[in-house]
């Protein structure tokens, strides 16, 4: 009988070694894609049981949340205040594109309109699943599989496109100020302890009030306030970011191996087409929008990309994109979906039932 901790340790250690090798040979996102492939191999080929407890995988969210927060200095926040119109335009455009694809998804899967709509709204997996549970016309299994698989598909597609369009001369350390901001371990011990305690408390409070993406946004808001109040910006060593990517990779690999068992050919084709068209249309829109913007195409594309915020920010880090801009757009989209899109979809579906 396998011990889950032994299996997880072996998978993690092999991922570190092979990711480093993949990085040396120039693989795209080696510290995330390598553990994805390894995890799928462990589960699907070796038939090992891979169990990644939430408290372990959430470490990746804390690390990434802290690193996102370090990109928000006072000057950056002031600069982003002029971005509200661009954020609104891109958010609405992505939502319109995604919702329009519900018709295509319905035809490909022969599902109900309720299932198609709940399956295509990007960035609101948990909310769409809850709504699918409450709607008798919605197929809960298909909504869950479609939402999860689309996130995985987007995570696989976006890095490839971003790598090709990212300016080659940029690199993450120079662009994000890692050469000028000290490592967190260069701060006084008292300040390090304060940061850890504050991150823990703020994240716990957000969880208690059921705040969306609390494990990620708790550290983001805490470090953002730290930068504004103390003016002592810092950064995390790149090794921490690599660990976060490996943990994300193992989680995504587990999702892929699990989803394969629940999908039939028709569903796979429908989800692949939907995800590919969604990413392609998003790219076309931002390419046109970039003609009237001072931002780079890569920054705009990652800001609009219809995937999970944590994974998209990792791509931003690796491709030298503007982390504060990308994360700001995605944070806004989270609230836009929760406060506007979800109530509208819920209201529309309820009217169809009456």
Buried (B, 14 or more C-beta within 10 A) or exposed (E): EEEEEEBBEBBBEBBBEBBEEBBEEEBBBBBBBBBBBBBBBBBBEEEBEBEBEEEBBBBBBBBBBBBBBBBBBEEBBEEBEEBEEBBEBBBBBBBEBBBEBBEBBBEBBEBBBBBBBBBBBBBBBEBBBBBBEEBEBBBBEBBBBBBBBBBBBBBBBBBEBBBEBBBEEBBBEEBBBBEEBEEBEEBEEEBBEBBBEBBBEBBEEBEEEEBBBBBBBBBBBBBBBBBEEEEEBBBBEBEBBBBBBBBBBBBBBBBBBBBEEEBEEEBBEBBBBBBEBBBEBBBEBBEEBBEEBEBBBBBBBBBBBBBBBBBBBBBBBBBBBBBBBBBBBBBBBBEBBBEEBBEEBBEEBEEEEE
